[in-house]
C-alpha cells in the first residue's frame, strides 16, 4: 500500500522548513536509512533518512520549496508492484495552501495561462466588474483561481500584489493579507505588519508604504531571519526583562591569560595547541557562578520553575546570515582549554549551518560578547527558554581608584538581562557579584 513521506520535525520547536534538495528521484528504490533529501531549518541543514523501504512513486514538493509545514506530505512511497499512476496525491493527508498551489501550478499550468490570456483580452473589450480595477498595462497576472475569487470578493487589484507562490504566482495567503480596495501602485504592496497577531499590540505600518518606489532595495526574508524576528519579538514582548550592570577589572585575568597562552605546546607547524580568549574565561566564570546561584540557572514554565543541574552555557555567534547560540554543555566540568576549543569548533560548524538542533536548543544561560567590535556596553534579549543572558563589552583602559589613588586598569562592563518571573533583583545582583569575583580573581575558579 502506498504511503506518504512526511516533512520531518528535526527539532522540538520546528514548525516548518525548506526542502533544500532531493537526493532521490521518482522511480528510485530506497531502503531504511537511505538519505532522501536535505532539509533546511532556520539554523541548520540536515539529512533526512528513509524509515521504510519501497520505491519513490511521486515527489510532491520540489527542490527549493520553503515554508513546508511539519507532517505535510512531500513524497509518495510505493510498495513493490504498485504504480504511481494509480495513486492520488495526497493520500489521506491535509496539504497546506502553499503545497496545493504547487500541485495546481504543475497540473494546470497550460490551462491557467490560457485563462489569463483570455481575461486580458476581455479586460480590453469589456467594462471591468465593480470593485476590481483592470491592470493598467494589460500584463498577464498569474494567480490561483482561489486567489482570484477572494480578490474579487474583497475588491483587491491583483496587479498590486507580489506573489509568493511558484514562479511568482499569487496565492491565497497573498490576497488574504492585502487590504480591500488596494490600488496598483508600486509602493502599496500588502504584507503582514510587525506586531500583527500579538494581543494588545497595534500592528506597525508596512514600511514600503512610507518610502517612494525605487528608493530602496527589497531583500526577501530567509528562514533564519524569519525565525529570529519571530523568536525575539516573542521574547521581548512576553518576558519581563530587567537589567543589571557591573564593571569587572581584567588586570589579573589578562596576566593569567598571557601566561597560559605562552605555555601552549606547539606542533611541527609551530601552531599553538590552543589560544585562550577573554570570552573563554567569561564562559567558565559564568558556569561556576551558575553553580553557586542555581536560582539563576533556571527556566520558566506555566506550572513550575525548572532549575537545571548543569551549567549549559550558550555562546552567541554572529553569522553573515544571522545569529545562533551554540551551547557548551556542562561547562562547569570543563577546563579553559577544552571550552576554548569547543567554542571554536561549534562556531565553525555554525557558519557552515552544520550544527544539530540539540547543539543550540535549550541551555540555561547565554553569553553575548561584542567587545571585539569595540562596543563598551549594550543589552541583550533573553534567549528562551533561558532566563538570563549577559552582554559583554570591550575591555578598555579606564581610570580607577585604588587605595585612594587614581590608577589605570583594564575594565570590562557586563550587563545582565534577567527574566523577573524567575530571577529576582537581589538574586541577580548576587550572581553578578560572584561572576565579578571569578573574573577578577581567575584562580578562585579552581577552588
C-alpha positions in Angstrom: 0.0 0.0 0.0 1.3 3.4 -0.9 2.3 5.7 2.0 3.1 9.3 2.3 6.6 10.5 3.2 6.0 13.4 5.6 8.1 16.5 6.3 10.0 15.6 9.4 10.3 17.5 12.7 14.0 17.8 13.0 13.8 19.6 16.3 11.2 20.1 19.1 10.5 23.7 18.0 10.5 23.2 14.3 7.2 24.1 12.6 8.2 24.4 9.0 11.4 24.0 6.9 12.8 24.3 3.4 13.2 21.2 1.2 16.6 22.2 0.0 17.4 19.3 -2.2 16.1 15.9 -3.2 18.8 13.2 -3.3 16.5 10.7 -4.9 14.2 10.9 -7.9 10.9 9.3 -8.9 11.3 5.6 -9.6 14.3 5.2 -7.3 14.2 2.2 -4.9 15.1 3.2 -1.3 15.8 1.2 1.9 15.5 2.2 5.5 18.4 4.5 6.4 19.0 5.8 2.9 19.3 9.6 2.6 16.3 11.0 0.8 16.7 14.8 1.0 18.4 17.7 2.6 16.1 19.7 4.9 17.0 23.3 5.8 15.6 24.6 9.1 16.1 28.2 10.3 19.6 27.5 11.5 20.9 24.2 10.1 20.8 21.9 7.1 20.2 18.3 7.9 19.9 15.0 6.0 16.5 13.2 6.1 16.7 9.4 6.1 14.1 6.9 4.9 12.3 5.0 7.6 10.7 2.3 5.3 11.8 0.7 2.1 10.0 1.0 -1.2 10.0 3.0 -4.5 9.6 6.7 -4.8 6.4 6.9 -6.8 5.8 10.7 -6.7 7.6 13.7 -5.4 5.0 16.2 -4.2 7.3 19.1 -3.1 10.1 20.2 -5.5 13.6 21.3 -4.6 13.9 24.7 -3.0 10.4 24.9 -1.6 10.2 27.0 1.5 7.6 27.0 4.3 6.9 23.3 4.1 4.9 22.5 7.3 5.9 19.7 9.6 4.0 16.5 8.7 3.0 17.8 5.3 3.3 15.1 2.6 6.4 15.6 0.5 6.5 12.4 -1.5 4.7 9.1 -2.0 6.4 5.8 -1.3 5.2 2.7 -3.2 5.3 -0.9 -2.3 6.6 -3.5 -4.8 4.3 -3.8 -7.8 2.4 -0.6 -7.2 2.0 2.1 -9.9 2.3 5.8 -9.3 -0.4 6.4 -11.9 -3.0 4.8 -9.6 -2.0 6.8 -6.5 -3.8 10.1 -5.8 -1.8 12.9 -4.2 -2.0 13.5 -1.4 -3.1 10.2 0.4 -5.4 10.9 3.3 -3.5 14.0 4.4 -4.1 17.7 4.5 -1.7 19.7 2.4 -1.1 23.4 3.3 -2.3 26.0 0.9 1.2 26.6 -0.5 1.5 22.9 -1.3 -1.9 22.9 -3.0 -0.8 25.8 -5.2 2.3 24.0 -6.2 0.3 21.0 -7.3 -2.1 23.2 -9.1 0.7 25.0 -10.9 2.1 21.7 -12.1 -1.2 20.2 -13.2 -2.9 23.3 -14.6 -0.1 25.4 -16.0 -1.3 25.5 -19.6 -5.0 25.9 -18.7 -4.3 28.8 -16.3 -2.1 30.6 -18.8 -4.9 30.4 -21.4 -7.4 31.6 -18.9 -5.1 34.5 -18.0 -4.7 35.4 -21.7 -8.5 35.3 -22.2 -9.1 37.6 -19.2 -6.6 40.1 -20.5 -8.4 40.2 -23.9 -11.7 40.6 -22.1 -10.4 43.4 -19.9 -9.6 45.4 -23.0 -13.0 44.8 -24.7 -15.4 44.8 -21.7 -16.0 47.1 -18.7 -14.3 45.8 -15.5 -16.5 44.4 -12.8 -17.2 46.8 -9.9 -14.6 46.7 -7.2 -11.8 45.1 -9.2 -9.8 47.6 -11.4 -8.2 46.3 -14.6 -4.4 46.1 -14.7 -3.1 49.4 -16.1 -0.6 47.7 -18.5 -2.7 44.7 -19.6 0.1 42.4 -18.5 -0.8 38.8 -17.7 -1.3 38.2 -14.0 -0.5 34.7 -12.6 -2.8 33.8 -9.7 -4.6 30.7 -8.5 -8.4 30.5 -9.1 -9.0 30.7 -5.3 -6.8 33.8 -5.0 -8.8 35.4 -7.9 -12.1 34.6 -6.2 -11.0 36.1 -2.9 -9.6 39.2 -4.6 -12.9 39.7 -6.4 -14.9 39.4 -3.2 -12.6 41.8 -1.3 -12.2 44.3 -4.2 -8.4 43.9 -4.4 -6.4 44.6 -7.5 -4.2 41.6 -8.2 -1.7 43.8 -10.2 -0.7 45.5 -6.9 0.3 42.2 -5.2 3.6 40.4 -5.2 3.0 36.6 -5.5 4.8 34.2 -3.1 3.7 31.0 -4.9 5.7 29.0 -7.5 7.1 31.2 -10.3 5.7 34.3 -8.5 2.1 33.2 -8.7 -0.3 35.0 -6.4 -1.8 32.5 -3.9 -4.5 32.6 -1.2 -2.1 33.9 1.5 -1.1 36.9 -0.6 -4.7 38.0 -1.1 -5.8 37.4 2.5 -3.0 39.6 3.8 -4.0 42.5 1.4 -6.2 45.4 2.3 -9.6 45.7 0.5 -9.6 48.4 -2.2 -5.8 48.4 -2.7 -4.7 50.1 -5.9 -1.9 49.1 -8.3 0.8 51.5 -7.1 4.3 50.1 -6.7 4.7 51.2 -3.1 1.4 49.7 -1.9 2.3 46.1 -1.7 0.4 44.3 1.0 2.3 42.3 3.6 1.9 41.2 7.2 2.9 44.1 9.5 5.2 43.9 12.5 3.2 43.1 15.6 0.3 41.7 13.7 -1.4 38.9 15.6 0.0 39.8 19.0 -2.8 40.6 21.5 -2.8 44.1 22.8 -0.2 45.4 20.3 -1.2 47.6 17.4 0.5 46.4 14.2 3.1 48.8 12.7 2.5 50.1 9.1 4.3 48.3 6.3 7.5 50.3 5.8 7.1 50.0 2.0 4.1 52.4 2.3 6.3 55.1 3.7 9.1 55.3 1.1 9.0 56.3 -2.6 9.1 53.4 -5.1 12.6 52.8 -6.3 14.3 54.4 -3.2 15.1 51.0 -1.6 16.3 47.5 -2.4 13.9 44.8 -1.2 15.7 41.7 0.2 13.2 38.8 0.9 13.4 37.2 4.4 15.2 33.9 4.5 14.1 31.2 7.0 16.7 32.2 9.6 15.7 35.9 9.6 12.0 34.9 9.9 12.9 32.7 12.9 15.0 35.4 14.6 12.2 38.0 14.1 9.5 35.7 15.5 11.5 34.4 18.4 13.0 37.7 19.6 9.7 39.6 19.2 8.0 37.0 21.3 10.8 37.0 23.9 10.9 40.8 24.2 7.1 41.1 24.3 6.3 38.2 26.7 9.3 38.1 29.0 9.5 40.9 31.7 13.2 41.9 31.2 15.2 43.9 33.7 18.9 44.8 33.6 21.8 44.8 35.9 25.2 46.3 35.1 28.6 45.7 36.7 32.2 46.6 35.9 35.0 44.0 36.1 38.7 44.6 36.4 40.6 42.4 33.9 44.2 43.1 35.0 44.7 39.7 36.8 42.8 37.8 34.1 45.0 39.3 31.3 48.1 38.3 33.2 46.9 34.7 33.6 45.7 34.5 30.0 49.1 35.7 28.7 51.0 33.1 30.8 48.6 30.2 29.8 48.9 31.1 26.1 52.7 31.3 26.3 52.7 27.9 27.8 50.7 26.3 25.0 52.7 23.5 23.3 53.4 23.9 19.6 53.4 21.2 16.9 55.7 20.8 13.9 53.9 23.7 12.1 54.7 25.9 15.2 50.9 26.5 15.7 50.0 26.6 19.4 47.7 23.8 20.6 45.3 26.5 22.0 44.8 30.2 22.3 42.6 31.3 25.1 40.4 34.4 24.7 38.8 36.6 27.3 35.5 35.2 26.3 36.7 31.7 27.3 37.3 32.9 30.8 33.9 34.6 30.9 32.1 31.3 29.9 33.9 29.4 32.6 33.3 32.1 35.2 29.6 32.1 34.2 29.4 28.4 34.6 31.0 28.5 38.1 28.7 31.3 39.2 25.6 29.4 38.0 26.6 26.5 40.2 26.7 28.8 43.2 23.4 30.5 42.3 21.1 27.8 41.0 18.1 30.2 41.0 19.6 31.9 38.0 20.2 28.7 36.2 16.5 28.1 35.6 13.7 28.2 33.1 10.1 29.4 33.4 7.0 27.2 32.6 3.4 27.9 33.3 3.3 25.4 36.2 6.8 25.4 37.6 10.4 26.8 37.5 12.9 24.3 36.1 16.3 24.5 37.9 19.0 22.9 35.8 21.5 20.6 37.4 24.4 21.5 35.0 25.7 24.8 33.7 24.9 24.6 30.0 26.2 28.0 28.7 25.2 29.3 25.2 27.7 31.4 23.3 26.3 33.9 20.8 27.9 33.5 17.4 27.4 36.2 14.7 26.9 34.8 11.2 26.9 36.6 7.9 23.2 35.5 7.6 22.0 35.8 11.1 22.8 34.7 14.7 23.0 31.4 16.5 23.8 30.4 20.1 25.6 27.0 20.3 25.9 25.6 23.8 28.8 24.4 25.8 27.2 21.7 27.9 28.3 21.0 31.5 30.7 23.9 31.2 31.3 23.7 35.0 33.2 20.4 34.5 35.4 21.6 31.6 38.8 23.4 31.7 39.5 26.6 29.9 41.4 24.9 27.0 38.5 22.4 26.4 36.0 25.3 26.5 38.1 27.3 24.1 38.5 24.5 21.6 34.8 23.6 21.8 33.6 27.1 21.2 35.8 27.4 18.1 34.6 24.1 16.7 30.9 25.0 17.3 31.3 28.4 15.8 33.0 26.9 12.7 30.2 24.4 12.1 27.6 27.1 12.8 28.9 29.2 10.0 28.5 26.2 7.7 25.0 25.5 9.0 26.1 22.1 10.2 25.0 22.3 13.8 22.4 19.8 15.0 19.4 21.3 16.9 20.5 19.6 20.1 23.7 21.7 20.0 21.9 25.1 20.1 18.5 24.5 21.6 17.9 24.6 25.4 20.7 25.6 27.7 20.4 27.5 30.9 22.3 30.8 30.3 23.9 32.7 27.5 26.9 34.9 26.9 26.9 37.6 24.1 30.2 39.4 23.6 30.6 42.4 21.3 33.8 43.6 22.9 35.9 42.6 19.8 33.9 45.3 17.9 34.8 48.0 20.4 31.3 48.1 22.0 31.6 49.4 25.5 28.2 48.3 26.8 24.8 47.0 25.5 21.8 44.9 26.5 20.7 41.6 25.0 17.3 40.0 24.6 16.8 36.8 26.6 17.1 33.6 24.6 14.1 31.4 25.7 13.8 29.0 27.5 16.7 30.5 29.4 16.1 33.2 32.0 19.3 35.3 31.8 21.9 36.5 29.3 25.0 38.7 29.8 26.1 41.3 27.3 29.9 41.7 27.5 31.6 44.9 26.3 35.2 45.6 25.4 38.0 45.6 27.9 39.5 49.1 27.9 41.8 51.1 29.9 40.0 53.4 32.4 41.0 55.4 35.5 40.0 53.6 38.7 40.5 54.4 42.3 42.7 52.0 44.3 43.6 52.7 47.9 42.7 56.4 47.5 44.8 56.8 44.3 43.8 57.0 40.7 45.3 54.3 38.6 44.8 52.9 35.0 43.3 49.4 34.8 41.6 47.3 32.1 37.9 47.4 32.8 35.0 45.5 31.2 31.3 46.3 31.5 28.9 43.4 31.8 25.1 43.9 31.6 22.8 41.0 32.5 19.2 40.8 31.2 17.0 38.7 33.5 13.5 37.3 33.5 11.8 38.8 36.5 9.4 35.9 36.7 12.3 33.6 37.6 15.2 35.8 38.9 14.5 38.5 41.5 16.7 41.6 41.6 18.6 40.6 44.7 19.3 37.1 43.3 20.6 38.6 40.0 22.8 41.1 41.9 24.4 38.4 44.0 25.0 36.3 40.9 26.8 39.2 39.2 28.9 39.8 42.3 30.1 36.2 42.1 30.7 36.4 38.4 32.8 39.6 39.0 34.8 37.8 41.7 35.6 34.9 39.3 36.6 37.2 36.5 38.8 39.5 38.7 40.4 36.5 40.6 40.7 33.7 38.0 42.4 31.4 40.5 39.2 31.3 42.5 37.5 29.3 39.8 39.8 26.4 40.8 38.6 26.3 44.4 
